[in-house]
Amino acid sequence: RQILVNLLSNAAKFTAQGAVRVSVTPEPGTPQRLHFSISDTGIGIDPAAQPELFQPFHQVDASTTRCYGGTGLGLAICKRLVEALGGAIWVESAVNAGTIFHFTIPAEPATISEIPPPVSPANPTGREAGNGRVVDRSPLSILLAEDNLINQRVTVVMLRRMGYTCDVVENGRSALEKARAKHYDLIL
C-alpha cells in the first residue's frame, strides 16, 4: 500500500494537468507475480537523472525541490519495500513526456478464509456479532506524521474508510510533541 501511496503522490504532484493511471496485471508467464504501473502525463524525468532516482534524499534538481517540495525519500522507500517483498522497480520517462513507474511483486492467490470481511459504512468499528463471539476493532488513537499534503489526505481517507480517525502533524518534531502530550496506539 505504501508503495502505491508514494508513487501516486509523486504522479499527482508532478502532473499539473493531464492524467494519472494505475494498472495492475499478472506478469506475463508468471501468474504468481503482479506488475503494477503508475503512469502520468506530468513533467517527466531527464534520463540522465534516472540512475540516482531511488537513492535516499535524491532530488532530480534544486528547482524541482523548490517548486514541488519533498525530502527525496519516497522513491527510496518504494525501492526498499519492493525489494523486501522480492520484487523489482524501475522507471521510464523523458522530460515533458510523462513518467511510468513499474514494479513487480510476488503474489499468492488468497483463499476465501484469508479475505477479511468488508467494513460496512453502517458499522465502521467492525463490531460484529456471530458465532457467539464479538470482534472488536475499537477505534485506535492514531497519529499521522506526514509533510506531503496529498499523502496526508490519502491516508486520512483510507483510515476513515476503515472506521478510524487520526491526528495529523506535518513533521517529526510536531509528532514528538503530540506523542508526549497524548498516548497514541499507532504512529504512522
N, C-alpha and C positions, 0 to 999 in steps of 0.2 A: 504494500500500500504506500509506504513512504517513497519508494522509487517513483511510482506514478505521481504522487503529490509533488515531488521535486521537479520532475520533468514537465508536468502540466503547468506548474507555476512559472517555470522558465519560459515555456512556449507562450503563455498568455502575456508575460511581462514584455517579451521582445516582439510581440505581434500587435501593432497599433491598429491595423485593420487587416481583414482577411479572415483566415480560419485556422483553427487548431483541431486536429483529428487524432483519434486514438484507434488503433487497430490491434486486435488480438487474434492470432491464428495458430493452429498447430504447426510446428516447424515441419516442413516437407520431409517425409521419410523418417521422421522421429516423432511419433504420436505422443510420446511422453515428455515432450518439450513444447513450451509455448513461446511464440515470437510476438513481442509487443513492438509497435512502432508509434511514436508520437511525432506527428508532422505539423509544421506551422508554415505560414506564409510571411514570416517576420523578416528581420534584418539580415539573417544569415550569419555565418561564421567563416572568416577567411581560412582556407585550407592550411595556410602556414601556421595558424594558431591552434589547430585541432590536436596536434600531438600532446600538448600540455593541458588540454581542456579538463581532464579528470584529476589533475593534481590539486591537493588542498590549497585554498586561498588563491588559486589562479583566476585571474580575470582576463578576458580577451585583450582589453586595453583600458587605460585610465578613463577615457571618455565614456566607455560603457558603464564603468562603475559610477561615475558622476551622474549619468543620465538615469540609470536603472537601479542603482543600489545593489545590495547583496554583499556577502562575505567571500564568495568563491568556494563555499563548502558543499553546496547542493549536489554538484556533479561528482565530487569526490565521494560523498556519502553514497550516492547511487552506485558508483563503481564497486565500493566495498560491499554493499548489500547484495548486489547482483553476484559478485564473485563468491560471497559467503553462501549463497544459495546454489552455487555450482553452475552459474551462467556466465554470459559474456555481454558486454555493452559496447556500442560503437556509434559513430555519428556520420551522417552525410550532410554536407552543407556547402554553400558558396555565398559570398557577400551579395546581399539584395536578392537572394533566390530562395530564402527559407531554409529550414533545417528539418532533418528527420533523425531522431534518436531511436535506435533499435536496441532491444535487449532480449535475450533468451534466458529462460529458466526451466529447470525440470519441473514437471507437474504430474502427479499421480492422480488418476481419476478418484473422486470422492465417492464413498459409499453413502447410501441413504442415512445410515446411522451416524455418519460424521457431519452431516449438514445440520447446523443449528436451526431451530425454528425461527422464523422471522419475528422481529419485534413489531407488534401492532401499534399504530398511532393511538389506538384507543387504550392500549396498555403499555405505555413507554417504559415502565420499570421492569417489565418482563416477569412480573409475579404471576405465576400460573398454578392453578390447582389441577392436579391429575395424579393418578396412581397413589393418592393419599399423601403425596409429597408436595411441598411448596418450594419452588425455585425462586430464590431471592436475588435479584440483581439491583439491590438498593442503590440509590444514587451515591456515587463516589464524589469526594471532594477533589476536583481536578484543577490543576494549574497548567496553563499552556504558555510557554516562553518562546515567542517566535517574532522575529523582526520583520518578516515579509507579510504585508497585509493580505495578499492573496492566500498564502499558506494559513494565516490566521482564520480567514473566512472559511476555507475548505475544511479545516479541522473542526471548527465550531459547528459547521453544518453536519459533518459526519458524526460528531458526538451527539448532537441534538437528535439525529435520526435513530441513534441507539438509545435514546432516552436520558442522556446526560447533559449537564451544563458545565461550564468551566469559567474560571477567571483567566483573563488574558493579560500578559505583560509583553513588552517589546524586547527585553534583553535579560541577560543572566543576572545582572546586578538587581534589577527590579524583582526578578524571580526569587533571589535570595532574601530580599526584604519581605516579600509576601510570605515566603515559607517560614520565616522567623516569627511572623505575626499570626499565622494561621496554620493549622495542621492540614496537609494535603495527603490524600491516599495515593495520588498519582500525579507526577510532574512530567510533562512532555516538553 
